[in-house]
Amino acid sequence: MRNNKKGVEESYKSIVLIKTTNSRKIYLFLYLMILILIAVLIFIKITNRPLDTMALKLVAAFVIALAIATELHRVYNIYEIHDNSLIHTQGILSKHSRKIDFSAISDLYVIQNLWQRILSYGNVEVRLFSGENTTYIKNINKPSEFVEIILRKINQKAKRG
């Protein structure tokens, strides 16, 4: 009985074709702010002006906190394309996953503003036939390619089935 249960669990597993998270490009202005702060500190040091150790510690703490916060925000949403489904997982410690079968998808929309088009990232809106909530895949790199992969998988499934 144990082997049967294990076999059933393995049959539900599928190979992850693409796994993506939020793009680091959305944090470009924050990274620019960090660079400006570091440049100001270097300028102060080069010009032999007095540098308060408390200010140096605050800048270091700010840079570290910002780096940790942006990375935690990035891994909060994980999007995976499998052979037959799209899986959206939210959370870091407590995770919530939503599996969307390709046969349930009615429409896919790529949404990009000018800034996102320049930097080649954007959002994908996944709508379902059943009229359930729309799933938003936010701030991923190359959203058009992501949609193309899903469409190819949907077409492959339609040809087989």
N, C-alpha and C positions, 0 to 999 in steps of 0.2 A: 504494500500500500504506500509506503514511503517513496519508493521509486516512481510510482505512478504520479504522485503529487509533484515530485521534482520534475518529471517529464512535462506535466501540464504547465508549470511555471516557466520552464525553458521555452515552451512553444509560444508563449505570449511575449517573450523577449524578441526584439528584432535589432538589427544592426542600425546604429546611428549614422545616417549619411552626412548630416550637417548639424553641428552644435554651435550656437552663437549666443552672445550676450550683448548688452548695450555697447555701443561704440565708445571708445575713448575720445572721439572727436567732439562729443557733446561737452566735454570738460575743457575744451581748448582755452576758453577765457580764464578758467581757474588756473590752468597750467601757466598761462601767460602772466597772471598775477604773481604766481610763485617765482617765475623768472625775474620779474621786475623787482620783487623784494630782495632776491639774492643779488641782483645787479646793484641795487642801492647799498647793500651791505658791503659788496666788493668795492664800490666807489668810495664809501666811507673809510674802508681799510686802506685803500691805495693812497688817498689824500691825507692820510695820517690824522684824521679827525678822531676825537674821542668817541668810542662806541660803548654804550652802556651794556653791561653783561645781561641785564634783565631784558633789554630789547632783543638781544641776540637769542636768548632762551625763548622768548615769546615767538619770534619768527621761526625758530626751529620747531617749536611745538605746533605752531600753525601749519607749517609745511607737512609735518608728519601726520597731524590730524586730518588735513585735507586729502593727503594721499590715501590714507586708510578709508576715509569716508567715500571717496570716489570709487575705490575698488569694491567696497561693500555694496554700494549702489549698483555697480556694474553686474555683480554676480547675483543680485537679488532676483533678476529675471533671466531664465535660461530657456532658449527656444531650440527644439530638436526636430529634425525631419527624419522620420524612419521610413521603412518601405511602404507602410500603409497608413501612416498617421503623422500628425503634427502634435508635439507635446510641448506645453507651456508650463514650466515649473517656476513657482514664486516662493521666495523665502530663503533664509540663510540657515537658521537653526530649526525652525519649524517649516516644513516644505509642503506646498499644495500644488498638485499637478492636475492639468486638464489635458485629456487626450482627445484630439479631434480627428476622426477618421476622414480620409480624403473623400470618401463617397458622400459625406455630409456637407462638404464645402460647396457653396453656390457661387460666391464671388470673392475675388482677391483684388485689393486696391493698393497701389503704392502711392504714398503721400509724402511729398518732399517740398519744403519751402526753398527759396533761392539759396540760402546758406547751406542747407542740407544737400542740394544738388551740386553745389560747388565742391563740397567736401566728400561727396559720394556716400552719404548715409541717409537714412530716413525711416519712415514707418510703413508697416503693412497692416491693412485692415482685412481680417478674415471673417466673411459672413457665411452663415450656415443656412441650408434649405429650411430647417425647422423653425427659423425665426428666433432662435435663442439669442442670447447676448452675443454681440460681436466681440471677437478676440482681437486685441490690438497688440501688434508686435512693434515695440517702440525702439527707435534709435539704433537700428542695426546697420552694419556696413553692407553696402551693395544690396539694397532691398529688392531691386529688379531681378537680380540673379537668384535671390531667395525664392521669389515668386515663380520664376521660370522653373526651378527645380521642383517645386510643388506641382506646377502644371504638368511637367513631364511625368511625374509619378501618378497624377490623376489620369492622364491619358494612357499610360501603361496599364493601369488597373482597369480602365474602361475597355481596352482592347482584349485583355485577358478574360474579363468577366462577363 
